[in-house]
């Protein structure tokens, strides 16, 4: 049965809407304030929400912004107000509301708007996770405060952490609902002023600077000189030093500009005790956005996730949770599911026969080592050379000796 949530502080309005909508065959849940609405939303996603703007504890616009920022705006929301203004309607739709109804609401208008909202259903873009979603993590709460403070004073911020950091999560936190989005890593065509105009007021992301190709670096340099003109903000991420980028051929003026304002961010290894809660929140978002079927993590599975080293960082965690949810045969993801996905390299290394000659054992270990890091770095030989501490010519020779194939197409342009 289709579930509707009605949020209104006036008991008469709640009861009237409940009676009308129940007669129409809907399962109606009622909330007299934002606090009750949060509890209902946290317990399960309704198919549609009718949300009053003016409420005593927290107004509807604020609650809508909250849902948008923590990734819970994954259902159509129709705003209601007896004191509605054009500004309120515009603000609500900008944040992500589907429509706006003025009280008193005509019956046919109410029903037709609800019908259209339900038809919209899955076509409604899922909200993106931001740092605000992880309220139980003290380091992430602290990072959110620092990021807000720094981004308010500077149009570009360089996040310093290990590879596989949370640059996109930070960028989504700065972006604001409804604002344009541009990811340099996903684009290679030349960036022009017309496109910057379309992106006006939005956020630009360069999550892994060392992975950008030459054309993408040029786009980044073009954009960073025009952030003020087009009201843009840039969030970049980099584990390397400025000197390393310069040695790799980056433009010196661009590098110096990027490293003007930096902010340290924790990696998953530093957030080990928070990983179970982070994983549960990410999985909830994946489920509610329709990316995976309904799944939950067992306590043992959460513990297994906490004990994993996460060499690929936050992106590896998200990818792993997606894979776990899609492959799980039951609603609850168990410890065995996690170990089956995350432990193949460990299992293979433990299975190395110790009774073979040292040279053969060393070669077997090296093969596992380079297989693992080739996959982790997506075949990027520059990063593999840095990680292994080998000169590139020697690295190519070693990989050929081990029978491992490489692709120069993975190299930066």
N, C-alpha and C positions, 0 to 999 in steps of 0.2 A: 504494500500500500504506500502511496506517495505521502511523505511526511512534510508538513509545513510548520515552521516555527514563527509564532507571532510574538513580537517584543513591543510592549506598550505599557506605560505606567498607569493608564486609566483602565480600571477594572471593567467599566461598561463597554469600552471598545474591545477589550480582550474577549469578553463573553459574547458580544455580538458577532465578532469575526469568527470565533470558535464555532458558534451555532451555525452560521452560514456555510462555513467551509466544511464542517462535519457533514452537513446535509448534502454537500456536493461530493462526498465520498473520500475526503482527505483525512489523514491522521494528523490531528492538530496538537502541537505542543505550545504551551503558553509560558511567557516569561514577563514578569512585572518590572524588571530592571536589567541592566547590563550584566550584573554579577550572575543572575540566574541564567541569562542567555549564554554567558561563557560556559557555565557548567553543562548546559544542554549540548552546546556545540562541541565541547571536549569529549562528551560521552558518545557522540556519533554525529555524522554530517547529515543535516536535514536536506531535503531536495530543493527547498526554497525558503527564504526568510523574508518576512514582512517586518521592517524595522522602523520604529518611531524615532524621529530626530530628537525631540525634546523630552528628556528623562532626567529625574532628579540626581541620580548618582553619577552616571557617565552618559553623555549624550550619544545619539546614534552615529553621528559622524566620527566621533572618537573611537567607538567600538568597531566601526567599519575599517578605519585606519589600522586598528590593532590586528584585526583578522587579516588584512592585506599584508601587514609587515611580518607576521609570523607564519604565513603560508596557509592560513585556514580559510581564505576567501576563495573556496573551491566550489561554491554553490551560488546560484543567482540570488541577489539581494534586491528587494524593492523597498525604497524608503517611503515613509509616511510622515505627514506633518499637517497640523491644523494651522500652523503659522509659517507655511512654506514661502520661500522667496526664490527668485531665479538663481541667486548666488548659492543658496543651499543645494538646489538641484544640480547645478553645474559642479559644485564641489563634490557631491556624492557620486555622480557619474564619473568624474575624473579619478576618484579613488578606486572605483570598480563596481558601484551599484548599477544594476541593469535599468532601473526605471524609478520614477518618483510619483507618488500619489498624494493629492491634497485632500484633507478631510473637510467636510464629510465626503466619504468615498461612495460614488454611485455603484450599485451592485454589479451592473454589467461591465463597468470599467474595471472593477476589482477582479472579476472572474476572467475577463479577457487578458488582463495584464499578467495574472498568475499563469494562465494557459501559455501565453507567449514566453514567460520566464522558464517554465518547465520544458518547453520545446527547445529553448536556448540551451538548457541543461549542460551537457558535456561540451558544448561549443564554447562555454564560458572559459576563458583562459585561467588556468590554475595560478594561484598566487605563488610567488617565489619565496623560498626560505631566506630569512635574514638573521642576523645575530640576535634579534629580539626573540627568536623562537627558543633559544637555549638559556632559559632563565635560571636553571639550576647550576650552571657553570660559572663560578666566580671569575676565572680568567677571561671568559668570553664576555661577561657583563662588563668587566674592566676595559676590555678591548673596545667594546661598543661605545663606552663613554669617551675614551681617548680618540677613537675614530671620528665621532661626531665633533669633538672639539677641534681636531686637526683639520678635518675637511671643511669646517666652517671658516677657517682662516686661510686655507690654501686650495686652489683648484685642482692640484694634482698631489697624490700621495703615493709614495713607493713603500710597499709592504715587504719587510725583510723576514724571510723564514726559509725553512728547507723546502725543496721542491715538493709539489703536491700540497701547497698551502691552501688557505681559505680566502684567496683574493676575490673569487666570484661572490662568495658569501658576504664579504665586506662591501663589494661594489653594489650588490643588491640592497644592502642596508643603507647606502648613501643615495641610491637611485630615486627612491620615492615612487609611489604608485602612479602608474600611467605615463611615466617619463620614458623617452626614447632610450634605446640600448644599442651599443655597438661593441662587438668583440673583435679586436684586431686579429687574433689568431684564426678567426673563421672567415676572414676576408683577405683577398689578395689583389683585387682590382684597385687601381689608383683612386684615392680619396680626394674628392673635389669640394669646392665651396657649396655647390648645390646640395650635396649630401650632408655637409655640416649644417646647412640651414634646416634641413629636415630633422636633424638630430638636436636642434636647439633645445637647451634646457635639460638635456639628457646626460647619461653616464657612458664613459668609454672605459673598456677593460682591456688590459694587457697582462693576463694572469702570470705568464711565464716569459719574461723578456728574452732569455737566452734562446728560446724556441722560435722566435719571430724570424721570418725570412727577410731578405734584403728589401723586397717591395713593402712588406709589412712594417719594417723599420722606417721606411720613407713615409708611409702613411702616418705613423706615430709622430714623426718629427713635424709633418705638415699640420697635424691636429694640435699638438701641444703649443704651437705658436699662436693658435687661434681660439684657445679655451675661453678667454675673457670675451672675445667678440661674439661668440655664439653661446655664451652662458653654459659651457660644458664643464664636466668634472671628469678627471681621469684617475682610475685606480690601477696601479701596476704592481706586479709581484716579481721579486728577483732574489735568488739565493746566492748569486755571484756578486763579486765586488765590482766597482766601477772599472778598476784596472783590468779585470778579466774581460768585460765587455769591450773595452778599448782594444785589448789585444786580439779580440775576435773580429775587429774591423768596424765596430760601431762608430757612428759620428760623435766626435768629442763634445760638441755643443749640446747635442741631444742627451748624451749620458750625464753631463754636468747638470743639465736642467732636471733630469729625472731624479737625481740623487740630492736635490735641494732639500726636500722634505721627506723624511723616512719614518716609518713606524714599525716596531718589532711586533710580530704576531706569533702566537704559539702554534706548534705542530701537534699532531695527534699523539706523538710519543710523550709530549709534555702534558697532554690532556688525558692521560691514560685512565684516571679514575672517572672522568666525565664521559668516556667513550660509550658505555652502555646507554646513558640518557641521550646522548647525541644520536646514537644509532636508532634508538626507539623513535625519536622525533623525526628523523629523516625517513624512516620506514613509514610512519604515519602520513607524512607528506606525500610519499610516493603512492600510497594506497588511495588517499583522498583525491589526488590529482588524476587518478585513473591510469597511472603508469604500470601498476602491478595489481594483482588480485589481493583481496583482504588477507593480511598475514600479521602475525605478532611474533615477538622474540621470547623464547623461554629464558628463564634466569640463567641456565647453563650456557645458552647461546650467547647471551650478553657477556657473560664472564669470559667466554672464548674470544669474543671480539675485543675485550679489554686486554687480553694477554697477547694479542697479535701485535707485531711491531709496526705495521702500516707504512712500509717503505714508500708507497705511492701516495701517502697523505690522504687528505679529505676526499679528493676525487676517487681514490681507490675504495674508500669506505662506501661512498654513494653507489659506485658501480657494483660492489660486492653485495650490498643490500638489495639492489635491483635483481641481481642474478639469483640470490637466495630466495627472494619472494617468488620469482618466476619458476624456479625449479622445485620448490618445496611441495611435497605430496600431501601435506596436512596444513591446517590453518596456522599451527604453531611451528615456527622454525626452531629446530633443536640443535644441540651441541654438535651432533654428528654431521648435520648439514653444513655448519660453519667449518668444521675441520675438513670435510670433504672438499670444500671450495678453496680454503686458504692454505692448506698444508701440503700440497703436492711436492713443492720444492724441498720442504723439510723432510717429508717422508722419503723422497728419493735420495737425499743426502745421507739420511740415517741408514738407508739400505745399501750403501756402498760396501762391497766386501772388503774386509780389513785384512784378509789373508793374501791379497795380491801384492805384487812388488810395488815399492814406494812410487816409482815413476808412473806406473799405470794408475795408481790410486790418486796421485796428484793431478794427472791428466783428466781423470773422471771428475774430480772436484772442480777443476778449472772449466770444464765443459758446462757443468751445472751452474757455476757462478756466472759465466758469460751468457748462457741461455736466459737466466733470470734477469740480468740487467739489460740485455738487448730488448727483452719484452717490456721491462719497466720503462725504458727510455724510448720505446717505439722505434728502435733501430737507429737512433740519432748517435752517430759515431763521435761527434764532438763531445757530447755529454758523457758517453761511455768512456772516452779517453780520460776526461777529467776525473770521473768517479774511480776508475781503475788505477789512475796514476801512470798510465802508459803513454808513450809517444805514439802518434797515430799510425805511423808506418809499422812499428812493432806490433801495434794492436791488430792491424789488418793481417799481418803475418801469423800472429797467434790464432786468430779466429779461423784462418784458412787451415792451419795445422790441426785445429780441433774439429774441422769439418762443419763449421757453422757458417751459414750463408749470411751475407750482409747486402743491404740495398742502398746504393748511393742516392737514391731518390729521397731518402729520409733526411739527407743533409740540408741545412739551410741554404737558400739561394745566395 
